[in-house]
């Protein structure tokens, strides 16, 4: 799951790319070169009214990403 945006919920202004490797907690890729494939666009970048609504949306995004990458 990949996020490209400015993190408006936290008043960010610099565009960032954040990639989440589903089901992997053993990766330390900071400073490493990686390749990412875009297969679908889930939604626009949104500003949320706090961390909790953002976490709910992230969970929904991850579930949708699982559906899109399951191969079914």
C-alpha positions as CSV (number, residue, x, y, z in Angstrom):
1,X,0.0,0.0,0.0
2,X,1.5,3.3,-1.1
3,X,0.6,6.8,0.0
4,X,1.8,9.9,-1.9
5,X,0.8,13.2,-0.4
6,X,1.5,16.0,2.0
7,X,0.0,14.5,5.2
8,X,-2.6,17.2,5.6
9,X,-4.0,15.8,8.8
10,X,-0.7,16.8,10.4
11,X,-0.4,20.2,8.5
12,X,2.3,18.7,6.2
13,X,3.3,20.7,3.2
14,X,6.1,18.5,1.7
15,X,5.0,15.7,-0.6
16,X,6.1,12.3,0.6
17,X,6.0,8.7,-0.6
18,X,5.2,6.2,2.1
19,X,5.0,2.5,1.3
20,X,3.6,-0.1,3.6
21,X,4.6,-3.8,3.0
22,X,1.6,-5.8,4.1
23,X,2.3,-8.6,6.6
24,X,6.0,-7.7,7.0
25,X,7.4,-6.3,10.2
26,X,11.0,-7.4,9.7
27,X,11.9,-4.9,6.9
28,X,14.2,-1.9,7.5
29,X,14.4,-0.2,4.1
30,X,15.2,3.4,5.2
31,X,18.0,4.7,3.0
32,X,17.6,1.7,0.6
33,X,16.5,1.8,-3.1
34,X,13.2,0.0,-3.7
35,X,11.0,-0.5,-6.7
36,X,7.2,-0.1,-6.4
37,X,4.5,-1.1,-8.8
38,X,1.2,0.9,-8.9
39,X,-1.8,-1.3,-9.8
40,X,-4.8,0.8,-8.7
41,X,-5.6,4.1,-7.1
42,X,-7.7,3.9,-4.0
43,X,-8.6,7.5,-3.2
44,X,-7.5,11.2,-3.0
45,X,-5.4,12.6,-0.2
46,X,-7.7,13.7,2.5
47,X,-7.5,15.7,5.8
48,X,-8.9,13.9,8.8
49,X,-10.2,15.3,12.0
50,X,-7.6,13.6,14.1
51,X,-5.6,10.4,14.3
52,X,-8.5,8.0,15.1
53,X,-10.4,8.7,11.9
54,X,-7.2,8.5,9.9
55,X,-6.4,5.0,11.4
56,X,-9.9,3.8,10.5
57,X,-9.3,5.0,6.9
58,X,-5.9,3.4,6.8
59,X,-7.4,0.0,7.9
60,X,-10.0,0.3,5.1
61,X,-7.2,1.2,2.6
62,X,-5.2,-1.9,3.7
63,X,-8.3,-4.1,3.4
64,X,-8.9,-2.8,-0.1
65,X,-5.3,-3.3,-1.0
66,X,-5.5,-6.9,0.1
67,X,-8.5,-7.4,-2.1
68,X,-6.8,-5.9,-5.1
69,X,-3.6,-7.9,-4.7
70,X,-5.2,-11.2,-3.7
71,X,-5.3,-12.4,-7.3
72,X,-9.0,-13.5,-6.9
